[in-house]
């Protein structure tokens, strides 16, 4: 498993409530793909969402998004956690 940060660039503002609902759908879908969505951050005014995910691949992480709610990431970066 590896850590990835994905970035969603929505055309309009987004609410924390809407993102929380999408995240809950991810959590309900993730186990079938061996993926674990860990945290998310939101810039509501700019329509930006950032998700930290532990997954076997970026493709597996995006598959969860696609199946859970259809909002696939625009960018996905492999990341390492610092202390």
DSSP file (Angstrom, degrees, kcal/mol; ACC not computed):
  #  RESIDUE AA STRUCTURE BP1 BP2  ACC     N-H-->O    O-->H-N    N-H-->O    O-->H-N    TCO  KAPPA ALPHA  PHI   PSI    X-CA   Y-CA   Z-CA
    1    1 A X              0   0    0      0, 0.0     2,-0.3     0, 0.0    55,-0.2   0.000 360.0 360.0 360.0 151.6    0.0    0.0    0.0
    2    2 A X  E     -A   55   0A   0     53,-2.4    53,-2.8    55,-0.0     2,-0.4  -0.947 360.0-108.9-140.1 158.1    1.1    3.6   -0.7
    3    3 A X  E     -AB  54  79A   0     76,-0.5    76,-2.1    -2,-0.3     2,-0.3  -0.733  34.3-179.3 -91.4 139.4   -0.1    7.0    0.2
    4    4 A X  E     -AB  53  78A   0     49,-2.5    49,-2.6    -2,-0.4     2,-0.5  -0.982  19.2-150.8-133.9 146.6   -1.7    9.3   -2.4
    5    5 A X  E     -AB  52  77A   0     72,-2.7    72,-2.7    -2,-0.3     2,-0.3  -0.983  19.9-164.1-113.3 120.4   -3.1   12.8   -2.3
    6    6 A X  E     -AB  51  76A   0     45,-2.7    45,-2.1    -2,-0.5     2,-0.4  -0.793   4.3-151.2-106.5 154.6   -5.7   13.4   -4.8
    7    7 A X  E     -AB  50  75A   0     68,-2.8    67,-2.5    -2,-0.3    68,-1.6  -0.981   4.9-164.7-127.7 128.5   -7.0   16.8   -5.9
    8    8 A X  E     -A   49   0A   0     41,-2.9    41,-1.9    -2,-0.4     2,-0.7  -0.958   3.0-163.9-111.7 129.1  -10.5   17.6   -7.2
    9    9 A X  E     -A   48   0A   0     -2,-0.5    39,-0.2    39,-0.2     2,-0.2  -0.862  13.3-168.1-113.8  94.1  -11.0   20.9   -9.0
   10   10 A X        -     0   0    0     37,-3.4     4,-0.1    -2,-0.7    -2,-0.0  -0.524  26.1-128.7 -83.3 150.5  -14.7   21.6   -9.1
   11   11 A X  S    S+     0   0    0     -2,-0.2     2,-0.2     2,-0.1    -1,-0.1   0.713  88.7  29.9 -71.8 -18.8  -16.1   24.4  -11.4
   12   12 A X  S    S-     0   0    0      1,-0.1    -2,-0.1    35,-0.1    34,-0.0  -0.778 100.6 -69.7-132.0 174.1  -18.1   25.9   -8.5
   13   13 A X        -     0   0    0     -2,-0.2     2,-0.3    33,-0.1    32,-0.2  -0.208  47.6-154.8 -59.9 157.6  -18.0   26.3   -4.8
   14   14 A X        -     0   0    0     30,-2.1     2,-0.3    29,-0.1    33,-0.2  -0.960   7.1-128.8-136.1 152.6  -18.6   23.2   -2.7
   15   15 A X     >  -     0   0    0     -2,-0.3     4,-2.1     1,-0.1     5,-0.2  -0.734  18.2-125.7-103.5 153.6  -19.9   22.7    0.9
   16   16 A X  H  > S+     0   0    0     -2,-0.3     4,-2.8     1,-0.2     5,-0.2   0.874 112.8  57.1 -59.5 -37.3  -18.3   20.7    3.7
   17   17 A X  H  > S+     0   0    0      2,-0.2     4,-2.0     1,-0.2    -1,-0.2   0.910 106.3  48.1 -62.3 -42.4  -21.6   18.8    4.0
   18   18 A X  H  > S+     0   0    0      2,-0.2     4,-2.0     1,-0.2    -1,-0.2   0.907 113.6  47.0 -64.9 -41.4  -21.5   17.7    0.3
   19   19 A X  H  X S+     0   0    0     -4,-2.1     4,-2.8     2,-0.2    -2,-0.2   0.893 109.0  54.6 -68.2 -39.3  -17.9   16.6    0.7
   20   20 A X  H  X S+     0   0    0     -4,-2.8     4,-2.3     1,-0.2    -1,-0.2   0.894 108.2  49.8 -60.2 -39.8  -18.7   14.7    3.9
   21   21 A X  H  X S+     0   0    0     -4,-2.0     4,-1.8     2,-0.2    -1,-0.2   0.909 111.6  47.7 -66.0 -41.8  -21.5   12.8    2.1
   22   22 A X  H  X S+     0   0    0     -4,-2.0     4,-2.1     2,-0.2    -2,-0.2   0.903 111.1  51.7 -64.8 -40.7  -19.1   11.9   -0.8
   23   23 A X  H  X S+     0   0    0     -4,-2.8     4,-2.5     1,-0.2    -2,-0.2   0.903 107.0  52.9 -62.9 -41.3  -16.5   10.8    1.7
   24   24 A X  H  X S+     0   0    0     -4,-2.3     4,-1.7     1,-0.2    -1,-0.2   0.885 108.4  50.8 -61.0 -38.5  -19.0    8.6    3.5
   25   25 A X  H  X S+     0   0    0     -4,-1.8     4,-1.0     2,-0.2    -1,-0.2   0.888 108.6  52.1 -66.0 -38.6  -19.8    7.0    0.1
   26   26 A X  H >X S+     0   0    0     -4,-2.1     4,-2.5     1,-0.2     3,-0.9   0.938 108.5  50.6 -59.4 -46.9  -16.1    6.4   -0.4
   27   27 A X  H 3< S+     0   0    0     -4,-2.5     4,-0.5     1,-0.3    -1,-0.2   0.850 109.2  51.2 -61.6 -35.0  -15.8    4.7    3.0
   28   28 A X  H 3< S+     0   0    0     -4,-1.7    -1,-0.3    -5,-0.2    -2,-0.2   0.706 120.0  35.7 -73.4 -19.8  -18.8    2.5    2.1
   29   29 A X  H X< S+     0   0    0     -4,-1.0     3,-0.9    -3,-0.9     4,-0.3   0.687  95.8  82.7-104.6 -25.2  -17.1    1.4   -1.2
   30   30 A X  G ><>S+     0   0    0     -4,-2.5     3,-2.0     1,-0.2     5,-1.8   0.788  77.5  65.3 -61.3 -37.7  -13.4    1.3   -0.4
   31   31 A X  G > 5S+     0   0    0     -4,-0.5     3,-1.2     1,-0.3    -1,-0.2   0.834  93.2  62.0 -59.8 -34.1  -13.1   -2.2    1.1
   32   32 A X  G < 5S+     0   0    0     -3,-0.9    -1,-0.3     1,-0.3    -2,-0.2   0.694 112.2  39.0 -63.9 -17.7  -14.0   -3.9   -2.1
   33   33 A X  G < 5S-     0   0    0     -3,-2.0    23,-0.3    -4,-0.3    -1,-0.3   0.299 112.2-112.9-116.0   6.9  -10.9   -2.4   -3.7
   34   34 A X  T < 5S+     0   0    0     -3,-1.2     2,-0.3    -4,-0.4    22,-0.2   0.846  73.3 135.8  64.7  33.8   -8.4   -2.6   -0.8
   35   35 A X      < -     0   0    0     -5,-1.8     2,-0.4    20,-0.1    -1,-0.2  -0.850  40.7-161.4-115.5 147.4   -8.4    1.2   -0.4
   36   36 A X  E     -C   54   0A   0     18,-2.7    18,-2.7    -2,-0.3     2,-0.5  -0.888   7.5-154.3-133.5 105.2   -8.6    3.3    2.7
   37   37 A X  E     +C   53   0A   0     -2,-0.4    16,-0.2    16,-0.2     3,-0.1  -0.666  18.3 178.9 -75.0 125.0   -9.5    6.9    2.5
   38   38 A X  E     -     0   0A   0     14,-2.8     2,-0.3    -2,-0.5    15,-0.2   0.886  50.6 -15.8 -99.9 -48.5   -7.9    8.6    5.5
   39   39 A X  E     -C   52   0A   0     13,-1.2    13,-2.7     2,-0.0    -1,-0.3  -0.954  51.6-154.7-152.8 165.5   -8.7   12.3    5.6
   40   40 A X  E     -C   51   0A   0     -2,-0.3     2,-0.3    11,-0.2    11,-0.2  -0.990   1.6-158.0-147.1 155.6   -9.9   15.1    3.3
   41   41 A X  E     -C   50   0A   0      9,-2.6     9,-2.7    -2,-0.3     2,-0.4  -0.960  11.9-157.2-131.6 149.0   -9.5   18.9    3.2
   42   42 A X  E     -C   49   0A   0     -2,-0.3     2,-0.7     7,-0.2     7,-0.2  -0.990  20.7-163.9-135.4 134.1  -11.8   21.3    1.5
   43   43 A X  E  >> -C   48   0A   0      5,-2.8     5,-1.8    -2,-0.4     4,-1.0  -0.895  21.5-172.0-106.8  94.0  -11.5   24.9    0.1
   44   44 A X  T >45S+     0   0    0     -2,-0.7   -30,-2.1     1,-0.2     3,-0.6   0.891  76.9  49.7 -58.5 -46.0  -15.2   25.6   -0.2
   45   45 A X  T 345S+     0   0    0      1,-0.2    -1,-0.2   -32,-0.2   -32,-0.1   0.848 117.1  39.8 -65.8 -35.5  -15.0   28.9   -2.0
   46   46 A X  T 345S-     0   0    0     -3,-0.3    -1,-0.2     2,-0.1    -2,-0.2   0.480 106.4-121.5 -94.5  -2.9  -12.6   27.6   -4.7
   47   47 A X  T <<5 +     0   0    0     -4,-1.0   -37,-3.4    -3,-0.6     2,-0.4   0.858  61.2 146.6  67.7  34.9  -14.3   24.2   -5.2
   48   48 A X  E   < -AC   9  43A   0     -5,-1.8    -5,-2.8   -39,-0.2     2,-0.4  -0.889  25.7-175.9-109.6 135.3  -11.1   22.3   -4.3
   49   49 A X  E     -AC   8  42A   0    -41,-1.9   -41,-2.9    -2,-0.4     2,-0.4  -0.993   5.7-166.0-129.8 136.4  -11.0   19.0   -2.4
   50   50 A X  E     -AC   7  41A   0     -9,-2.7    -9,-2.6    -2,-0.4     2,-0.4  -0.989   7.2-168.8-124.0 127.9   -7.9   17.1   -1.3
   51   51 A X  E     -AC   6  40A   0    -45,-2.1   -45,-2.7    -2,-0.4     2,-0.5  -0.964  12.9-151.1-122.8 132.7   -8.1   13.5   -0.2
   52   52 A X  E     +AC   5  39A   0    -13,-2.7   -14,-2.8    -2,-0.4   -13,-1.2  -0.894  27.7 176.3 -99.8 126.9   -5.4   11.4    1.5
   53   53 A X  E     -AC   4  37A   0    -49,-2.6   -49,-2.5    -2,-0.5     2,-0.6  -0.987  31.8-145.0-138.6 140.5   -5.7    7.7    0.6
   54   54 A X  E     +AC   3  36A   0    -18,-2.7   -18,-2.7    -2,-0.4     2,-0.3  -0.929  45.9 146.6-101.0 115.9   -3.8    4.5    1.3
   55   55 A X  E     -A    2   0A   0    -53,-2.8   -53,-2.4    -2,-0.6   -20,-0.1  -0.962  61.4-118.4-150.1 160.8   -4.1    2.4   -1.8
   56   56 A X  S    S-     0   0    0    -23,-0.3     2,-0.3    -2,-0.3    -1,-0.1   0.754  99.2  -4.8 -71.9 -25.0   -2.3   -0.1   -3.9
   57   57 A X     >  -     0   0    0    -55,-0.1     4,-1.7     1,-0.1    -1,-0.2  -0.983  67.5-110.6-161.2 161.2   -2.4    2.3   -6.9
   58   58 A X  H  > S+     0   0    0     -2,-0.3     4,-2.3     1,-0.2     5,-0.2   0.869 118.6  57.4 -63.0 -36.3   -3.8    5.7   -7.9
   59   59 A X  H  > S+     0   0    0      1,-0.2     4,-2.1     2,-0.2    -1,-0.2   0.899 104.1  50.7 -63.2 -40.9   -6.1    3.9  -10.3
   60   60 A X  H  > S+     0   0    0      2,-0.2     4,-1.6     1,-0.2    -1,-0.2   0.907 109.7  51.3 -63.2 -40.8   -7.6    1.8   -7.4
   61   61 A X  H  X S+     0   0    0     -4,-1.7     4,-1.6     1,-0.2    -2,-0.2   0.922 111.6  46.4 -61.7 -44.5   -8.2    5.1   -5.4
   62   62 A X  H  X S+     0   0    0     -4,-2.3     4,-2.8     1,-0.2    -1,-0.2   0.825 105.1  61.2 -69.5 -30.4  -10.0    6.7   -8.4
   63   63 A X  H  X S+     0   0    0     -4,-2.1     4,-2.6     2,-0.2     5,-0.2   0.901 102.8  51.6 -61.2 -40.3  -12.1    3.6   -8.9
   64   64 A X  H  X S+     0   0    0     -4,-1.6     4,-2.8     2,-0.2     5,-0.2   0.947 111.0  47.1 -61.5 -47.9  -13.5    4.0   -5.4
   65   65 A X  H  X>S+     0   0    0     -4,-1.6     4,-2.5     1,-0.2     5,-2.1   0.930 112.4  50.7 -57.5 -45.5  -14.4    7.6   -6.2
   66   66 A X  H  <5S+     0   0    0     -4,-2.8    -2,-0.2     4,-0.2    -1,-0.2   0.928 116.8  38.9 -60.5 -46.9  -16.0    6.6   -9.5
   67   67 A X  H  <5S+     0   0    0     -4,-2.6    -1,-0.2    -5,-0.2    -2,-0.2   0.855 117.7  49.2 -73.3 -34.5  -18.1    3.9   -8.0
   68   68 A X  H  <5S-     0   0    0     -4,-2.8    -2,-0.2    -5,-0.2    -3,-0.2   0.903 140.7 -23.6 -74.4 -41.9  -19.0    5.8   -4.9
   69   69 A X  T  <5S-     0   0    0     -4,-2.5    -3,-0.2    -5,-0.2    -2,-0.1   0.431  79.4-110.9-154.1  -4.5  -20.2    9.1   -6.4
   70   70 A X  S   <S+     0   0    0     -5,-2.1     2,-1.4    -6,-0.2    -4,-0.2   0.388  76.1 123.9  86.8  -4.8  -18.6    9.7   -9.8
   71   71 A X        -     0   0    0     -6,-0.6    -1,-0.1   -49,-0.0    -5,-0.1  -0.646  41.9-174.0 -93.5  82.5  -16.3   12.6   -8.8
   72   72 A X        -     0   0    0     -2,-1.4     2,-0.1     1,-0.1   -10,-0.1  -0.364  30.6 -96.0 -74.0 156.5  -12.9   11.2   -9.9
   73   73 A X        -     0   0    0      1,-0.1   -65,-0.2   -65,-0.1     3,-0.1  -0.390  16.7-149.1 -72.4 147.1   -9.8   13.2   -9.0
   74   74 A X  S    S+     0   0    0    -67,-2.5     2,-0.3     1,-0.3   -66,-0.2   0.777  86.7  16.5 -81.8 -30.2   -8.2   15.6  -11.5
   75   75 A X  E     -B    7   0A   0    -68,-1.6   -68,-2.8     2,-0.0     2,-0.4  -0.994  63.6-167.5-142.9 145.2   -4.7   14.9  -10.2
   76   76 A X  E     -B    6   0A   0     -2,-0.3     2,-0.4   -70,-0.2   -70,-0.2  -0.989   8.7-171.7-137.0 128.1   -3.2   12.2   -8.0
   77   77 A X  E     -B    5   0A   0    -72,-2.7   -72,-2.7    -2,-0.4     2,-0.3  -0.955  24.6-127.1-120.3 133.1    0.2   12.4   -6.4
   78   78 A X  E     -B    4   0A   0     -2,-0.4     2,-0.3   -74,-0.2   -74,-0.3  -0.631  40.5-175.0 -70.4 136.6    2.1    9.7   -4.5
   79   79 A X  E     -B    3   0A   0    -76,-2.1   -76,-0.5    -2,-0.3     2,-0.4  -0.913  23.6-146.0-134.1 159.3    3.2   11.3   -1.2
   80   80 A X        -     0   0    0     -2,-0.3     2,-0.4   -78,-0.1   -78,-0.0  -0.981  26.1-121.8-123.8 139.8    5.2   10.4    1.9
   81   81 A X        -     0   0    0     -2,-0.4     2,-0.2     2,-0.0   -78,-0.0  -0.645  25.0-157.3 -84.5 132.6    4.3   11.5    5.4
   82   82 A X              0   0    0     -2,-0.4    -1,-0.0     1,-0.1     0, 0.0  -0.664 360.0 360.0-102.5 163.4    6.8   13.6    7.3
   83   83 A X              0   0    0     -2,-0.2    -1,-0.1     0, 0.0    -2,-0.0   0.379 360.0 360.0-118.1 360.0    7.0   14.0   11.0
